[in-house]
Amino acid sequence: MRPGLVFLVSRATAELAGLKELTTEHRRLGEIIEMIHTASLIHDDVLDESDMRRGKETVHELFGTRVAVLAGDFMFAQASWYLANLENLEVIKLISQVIKDFASGEIKQASSLFDCDVTLDDYLPKSYYKTASLVAASTKGAAIFSRVQTDVTEQMYEFGKNLGLSFQVVDDILDFTQSSEQLGKPAGSDLAKGNLTAPVIFALEKVPRLREIIESEFCEEGSLEEAIELVREGGGIRRAQELAREKADDALKNLQCLPQSGFRSALEQMVMFNLERID
């Protein structure tokens, strides 16, 4: 998805700037973004002690934690090397911030496990750090390499940010609505680890019993399944769907600075495709 976004934004903004072809920098940025994303997933699975991702065994499960951490480190280092060779200080600063954001997101998540007082104002910045930051940096970076005006590059940053937040909320909803087979990992895995996402935060406002179960850290047999059902019954999923749509609408508004083209239409379709996952 992320390299696809880079190339679509590159094409859409290149048209605006009168460029006939994408530059080498556009193409290299797509590679760098995917390398950073893959590195973050490898480290994320180690920290979460996840055995499965998309139905496959994780790197640390196959090769051990030592190899997984080194593999993630290597990919971050390799991406940083390619990034430096782009010789664009603005983009270097932009993408380097993303790697820092990943760590900030993990720290925020680790410090609030099983904390039922966590709010939407806590959840959204954490989701930005862990997911939306990379998407926002990639879409803005693509626009910078097209050499369009600053107001357009900022709109592309906001587009990536809003799409990334919508994407994360949708993922968090699917954790409650899809089976383990569909997810490629155990259903309700975030909640089981004490990571309280948007559906849970909304449900906690309406269902006092849910707080009691979560704060007990699911010590009783069947309590996790009960908590998942309470999230569904307490309106948490419906309100999270509204939040995902709100961020998607914001992302579509950010695209209005681009001329009508097949590339802009494709970007709009990506926003809507994300929402279709919860329809």
NULUM-535603 format. One record per atom (N, C-alpha, C, O): x, y, z; residue in one letter. Coordinates in steps of 0.1 Angstrom, whole numbers, plus 5000, padded with zeros to 4 digits. Layout:
XYZA
...
# end
This chain:
500849885000M
500050005000M
500950135000M
500650224992M
501950135009R
502650255010R
503450304998R
503450414994R
504150204991P
504850244978P
503750294968P
504050384960P
502650224968G
501550264959G
501150404961G
500950484951G
500950444974L
500650584977L
501750684972L
501450784967L
502950644975V
504050724970V
504050754955V
504150864951V
503750644947F
503750664933F
502550734928F
502650814919F
501350714934L
500150784930L
500250934933L
499951024925L
500750964945V
500951114949V
502051174940V
501951284936V
503051094937S
504151144928S
503551174914S
503851284909S
502751094909R
502151114896R
501151234896R
501151314887R
500351234906A
499351344907A
499951484909A
499551574903A
501051494917T
501651614919T
502651654908T
502851774905T
503151554901A
504051574890A
503251644878A
503751734872A
501951594877E
501051664867E
500951804870E
500951894862E
500751834883L
500551974888L
501752054885L
501652174881L
502951994886A
504252064884A
504652064869A
505652134866A
503951994861G
504351984847G
505451894844G
506051894833G
505651794853L
506751694850L
506151584842L
505051534844L
506851534832K
506451434823K
506651294829K
505851204827K
507751274836E
508151144841E
508451154856E
508851264861E
508351044863L
508751044877L
510351044878L
510951004868L
510851104888T
512251114890T
512850984897T
512050904902T
514150974896T
514750864904T
514450874919T
514250774925T
514350994924E
514051014938E
512750964942E
512550914953E
511750984933H
510350934936H
510450784938H
509850734947H
511150714928R
511150574929R
511950524941R
511550424948R
513050584944R
513850544956R
513050564969R
513150484978R
512250674969L
511450704981L
510450584984L
510250544995L
509850534973G
508950414975G
509650294981G
509050234990G
510850274977E
511650164982E
511950184997E
511850095005E
512450305000I
512850345014I
511650325023I
511750275034I
510450375019I
509250375028I
508950225031I
508550195042I
508950135021E
508649995023E
509649925032E
509249845040E
510949965031M
511949905039M
511749945054M
511849865063M
511450075056I
511150125070I
509950055076I
509950015087I
508950045068H
507649975072H
507949835076H
507549785087H
508649765068T
508949615071T
509849605083T
509549515092T
510849695085A
511649695097A
510849715109A
511049645119A
509849805108S
509049835120S
508149715124S
507949695136S
507649645114L
506849525116L
507649415123L
507149345132L
508849395119I
509749295125I
509949325140I
509849235148I
510249455143H
510549495157H
509249485165H
509249455176H
508149535158D
506849535165D
506449395169D
505949375181D
506649295161D
506249155164D
507149105176D
506649025184D
508449145177V
509249105188V
508749165201V
508549095211V
508449295201L
507949365213L
506549305217L
506349295229L
505749275208D
504349225211D
504349065213D
503349015217D
505549005211E
505648865212E
504648795204E
503948695208E
504448845191S
503448785182S
504048675174S
505148685169S
503348565174D
503748445167D
503448445152D
504048385144D
502348515149M
501748515135M
501548655130M
501148745138M
501748675117R
501448795110R
500948765097R
501648695089R
499648805094R
499048765081R
499148625078R
499348585066R
498848535088G
498848395086G
500148325085G
500148205082G
501248395086K
502548345085K
503348355098K
503048455106K
504248265101E
505048285113E
505948405112E
506448445101E
506048475123T
506848595123T
508348565122T
508748455124T
509148665120V
510648645118V
511248595131V
512048495130V
510948645142H
511548605154H
511048455158H
511848385165H
509848425154E
509348285156E
510148185148E
510448075152E
510548225135L
511248135126L
512748135129L
513348025129L
513348255133F
514848265133F
515348305147F
516548305149F
514448335156G
514848375170G
514848525171G
514948605161G
514748575183T
514748715186T
515948795182T
515848905177T
517148735184R
518348795181R
518448835166R
518748945162R
518148735158V
518148755143V
517148865139V
517448945131V
515948855145A
514848945141A
515249085145A
515049175136A
515749115157V
516149245160V
517249305151V
517249415147V
518249215148L
519349255139L
518849285125L
519249375118L
517849195120A
517349215107A
516549355106A
516749425096A
515749385116G
515049515117G
516049625117G
515949725110G
517149615125D
518149715126D
518849735113D
519049855108D
519149625106F
519849635093F
518949705083F
519449795075F
517649675083M
516749745073M
516549895076M
516549975067M
516549925089F
516450075092F
517750145088F
517750255082F
518950075090A
520250135086A
520350145071A
520850245066A
519850045064Q
519950045049Q
519050155043Q
519450225034Q
517850165049A
516950275045A
517550415047A
517350505039A
518150425059S
518750555062S
519950585052S
520150705049S
520650485048W
521750505038W
521150555025W
521650655019W
520150485020Y
519550525008Y
518950665009Y
518950745000Y
518350695021L
517750825023L
518750935022L
518551045016L
519950915029A
521051015028A
521451045014A
521851155011A
521450935006N
521950954992N
520951024983N
521351064972N
519751054988L
518851134981L
519251284981L
518851354972L
520051314991E
520651454992E
519551564992E
519751664986E
518451534999N
517451635000N
517151655015N
516551565021N
517651755021L
517651775036L
516251775041L
516051715052L
515251835034E
513951835039E
513351695040E
512651665050E
513551615030V
513051475030V
513751395040V
513151305047V
515051415042I
515851335051I
515351365066I
515151265073I
515051495069K
514551525082K
513151465084K
512851415095K
512351475073L
510951425074L
510951275077L
510151225086L
511651195069I
511651045071I
512351005084I
511950905090I
513451075087S
514151045100S
513251055112S
513350975121S
512451155111Q
511451175123Q
510551055124Q
510151025135Q
510250985113V
509350875114V
509950765123V
509250705131V
511250735121I
511850635129I
511850665144I
511650575153I
511950795147K
511850835161K
510350815166K
510150775177K
509450855157D
508050835160D
507650695163D
506850665172D
508250595156F
507950455159F
508250425174F
507450365181F
509450465178A
509850445192A
508950515202A
508550455212A
508550635199S
507650715208S
506250645209S
505750635220S
505750585198G
504550515198G
504550395206G
503650365214G
505650315205E
505850195213E
505850225228E
505350155236E
506650335231I
506750375245I
505350415251I
504950375262I
504550495243K
503250535247K
502350415249K
501650405259K
502450315240Q
501650195242Q
502050115254Q
501150075262Q
503250095256A
503750015267A
503450075280A
503250005290A
503350215281S
503150285294S
501650295297S
501250345308S
500750245288S
499350255291S
498550125290S
497350125288S
499250015290L
498649885289L
497649865301L
497949895313L
496449815298F
495349785308F
494949915315F
494349905326F
495250025310D
494850155316D
493450195311D
493350245300D
492450185319C
491050215314C
490750365314C
489650405310C
491750445319D
491550585318D
492150645306D
492050775304D
492650565297V
493150615284V
492050675276V
490950625276V
492250785269T
491250855262T
491550865247T
492650815243T
490650915239L
490850925225L
492051025222L
492751005212L
492151115231D
493351215230D
494651145232D
495751195228D
494651035239D
495850945240D
496050855229D
497150835224D
494950795224Y
494950695214Y
495350755200Y
496150695193Y
494850875196L
495150925183L
496650955181L
497150925171L
497251025191P
498751055189P
499550925188P
500450915181P
499150825196K
499850695196K
499650625182K
500650575176K
498450635177S
498150585163S
498950655153S
499350605143S
499050785155Y
499850875145Y
501350825145Y
501850805135Y
501850815157Y
503250775158Y
503550635152Y
504550615145Y
502650535155K
502850395150K
502450375136K
503050285130K
501550445130T
501050415117T
501050535108T
501650535097T
500350645112A
500150755103A
501350835099A
501450895089A
502350845109S
503550925106S
504250885094S
504650965086S
504450755091L
505150705080L
504350735067L
504950775057L
502950715067V
502150745056V
502250895052V
502350925041V
502150975063A
502151125060A
503551165055A
503551245045A
504651115060A
505951145055A
506151105041A
506851175033A
505650985037S
505850935024S
505051015014S
505551045003S
503851055017T
503051135007T
503551275006T
503651334995T
504051335017K
504651465016K
505951465008K
506251545000K
506751355011G
508051345005G
507951334990G
508651384982G
506851254985A
506651244971A
506351374965A
506751404954A
505551454972A
505151594967A
506351684966A
506551764957A
507251674976I
508451754976I
509351724964I
509851814958I
509451594961F
510251554949F
509651604936F
510251604925F
508351634936S
507651684924S
507851834923S
507551894913S
508451894934R
508752034934R
507452124932R
507452224925R
506452084939V
505152164939V
505252264951V
506152264959V
504352354951Q
504352464962Q
504152404976Q
503552294977Q
504552474986T
504552434999T
503152405004T
502952305011T
502152485000D
500752455004D
500252314999D
499452255006D
500752274988V
500352144983V
501052034990V
500451924994V
502352054993T
503051945001T
502451935015T
502451825020T
502052045021E
501352035034E
500051955033E
499751885042E
499251985022Q
498051915021Q
498251765019Q
497551675023Q
499351725012M
499751585010M
500151525023M
499851405025M
500751605032Y
501151555045Y
499851525053Y
499751415059Y
498951615053E
497651595060E
496851485054E
496151405061E
496951465041F
496251355035F
496751225040F
495951135044F
498151205040G
498751085045G
498451065060G
498150945064G
498451165068K
498151155082K
496651105084K
496451015092K
495751175078N
494351135079N
494050995074N
493250915080N
494650955063L
494450825058L
495050725067L
494450615070L
496250755072G
496950665081G
496150635094G
496050525099G
495550745100L
494750735112L
493450655109L
493050565117L
492850675097S
491650605093S
491950455092S
491250365096S
493150425086F
493550285084F
493750215097F
493350105098F
494350285107Q
494650225120Q
493350195127Q
493250095133Q
492450295127V
491150265133V
490350145127V
489850065134V
490450135114V
489850025107V
490449895112V
489749795115V
491749895112D
492449775117D
492049735131D
491849615134D
491949835139D
491549805153D
490049755154D
489749675163D
489249805145I
487849745144I
487849605140I
487149515146I
488649575130L
488749435125L
489149335135L
488849215134L
489949385145D
490449295156D
489249235164D
489349135170D
488049305163F
486849265170F
485849205161F
484949135166F
485949225148T
484849175139T
485249065130T
484349005124T
486549035129Q
486948925120Q
487448805128Q
487748815140Q
487448695121S
487948575128S
489448565127S
490048645120S
490048475135S
491448465136S
492048425122S
493148465118S
491248345114E
491648305101E
491648425091E
492548435083E
490648505092Q
490648625084Q
491748725087Q
492348785078Q
492048735100L
493048835104L
494448785102L
495448865100L
494648655102G
496048595101G
496748605115G
497948585115G
495948635125K
496548635139K
495348615148K
494148625144K
495548585161P
494448565170P
493448685171P
493948805173P
492148665170A
491248775172A
491248835186A
491448755195A
491148965187G
491149025200G
492549035206G
492649045219G
493549015198S
494949005204S
495449135210S
496149135220S
495049255205D
495449375211D
494849395225D
495549425234D
493549365226L
492849375239L
493449275249L
493649305261L
493849155245A
494349055253A
495749095259A
496049065271A
496449175252K
497749235256K
497649365264K
498649415269K
496349415265G
496149535273G
496249655265G
496249765271G
496349645252N
496449765243N
494949805240N
494249745232N
494549915246L
493149955244L
492950055232L
493550165232L
492250005222T
492050075210T
490750145210T
489950145219T
490450215198A
489250305198A
487950225201A
487150285209A
487650105196P
486450045200P
486250025215P
485250035221P
487449985222V
487349965236V
487150095244V
486450105253V
487950205239I
487850335246I
486350385246I
485850435256I
485750365234F
484350415233F
483350325242F
482550375248F
483650195241A
482750105249A
482850125264A
481950115272A
484050165269L
484350185283L
483450305288L
483150305300L
483050395280E
482150505284E
480750455288E
480050525295E
480350345282K
479050295284K
478850165292K
477750135297K
479950095294V
479849965300V
480849955312V
482049915310V
480349975324P
481249975336P
481849835338P
483049825342P
481149725334R
481649595336R
482949565328R
483849495333R
483049635317L
484249615308L
485549665316L
486549595315L
485449775323R
486549825331R
487049725341R
488249695342R
486049665348E
486449565358E
487149445352E
488149395358E
486749395340I
487349285334I
488849315329I
489749245332I
488949435323I
490249475318I
491249495329I
492349455328I
490849565340E
491749595351E
492149465358E
493149465365E
491349355357S
491749225362S
492749155353S
493249055357S
493049215342E
493949155332E
493549015327E
494348935325E
492149005326F
491548875321F
492048755329F
492348655323F
492048765342C
492548655351C
491548535351C
491948425354C
490248565349E
489348455349E
489148395335E
489148465325E
488848265335E
488648195323E
487448255316E
486348265322E
487548275303G
486448325295G
486248475296G
485348535290G
487048545304S
486848695306S
487248775293S
486548875291S
488248725286L
488548795273L
487448795263L
487048895257L
486848675262E
485648655253E
484548745257E
483848805249E
484248755270E
483248845276E
483548985272E
482649065269E
484749025274A
485149165271A
484949195256A
484449305253A
485349105248I
485149125233I
483649145230I
483249235222I
482749065236E
481349075234E
480849215239E
479949275233E
481349255251L
480849385257L
481249505248L
480549595247L
482449495241V
482849595232V
481849605220V
481449715216V
481449485215R
480549485204R
479149535208R
478549615201R
478649495220E
477349535224E
477249675230E
476249735229E
478449725234G
478449865240G
478549975230G
478750095235G
478449945218G
478550055207G
479950105204G
480050195197G
480950035209G
482350075206G
482650065192G
483350155186G
482249955185I
482549935171I
481850045162I
482450095153I
480550065165R
479850165157R
480550305158R
480650375148R
480950345170R
481550475172R
482950485165R
483350585160R
483650375166A
484950365159A
484750375144A
485650435137A
483750315139Q
483450325125Q
483250475121Q
483750515110Q
482550545129E
482250685126E
483550765126E
483750855118E
484450725136L
485750795136L
486550765124L
487250855118L
486550645119A
487350605107A
486750685095A
487550725087A
485450695094R
484850765083R
485150915084R
485450985073R
485250975096E
485551115098E
486951145092E
487151245085E
487951055096K
489251075091K
489451055076K
490151125070K
488650965071A
488650935056A
488051055049A
488651095039A
487051115054D
486451235048D
487451355048D
487551425038D
488251365059D
489251465060D
490351445049D
490851535043D
490651315047A
491751275037A
491251315023A
492051365015A
489951295020L
489451325007L
489451475005L
489751524994L
489151555015K
489251705014K
490651745011K
490851845003K
491651675017N
493051715014N
493451695000N
494351764995N
492751604992L
493051584978L
492551684969L
492851684957L
491651774974Q
491051874965Q
491951974959Q
491652044950Q
493151984964C
494152074959C
494752024946C
495452094939C
494551894943L
495151834931L
494151844919L
492951844921L
494751854907P
493851854895P
493151724894P
493651614897P
491951724887Q
491251594885Q
492151514875Q
492551564864Q
492351394879S
493051304870S
492851154875S
492251134885S
493351064867G
493150924871G
493950894883G
493550804891G
495050964886F
495850944898F
495150994910F
495150924921F
494551114909R
493751164921R
492551064923R
492251034935R
491951024913S
490850924915S
491250794922S
490550744930S
492450754918A
492950624924A
493250654939A
493050564947A
493750774942L
493950804957L
492650804964L
492550754975L
491650864958E
490350864964E
489750724966E
489150694976E
490050644957Q
489550504957Q
490250424969Q
489650334975Q
491550454971M
492350394982M
491650424995M
491650345004M
491250554997V
490650595009V
489350515011V
489050475022V
488550505000M
487250435001M
487450285003M
486650225010M
488450234997F
488750084998F
489050055013F
488649945018F
489750145019N
490050115034N
488750105042N
488650015050N
487850195039L
486550195046L
485750065043L
484950015051L
485850015030E
485049905026E
485449775035E
484649685036E
486549785041R
486949665050R
486049655062R
486049545068R
485349765066I
484449755077I
482949765074I
482149775083I
482649765061D
481249775056D
480649635057D
479449615054D
# end
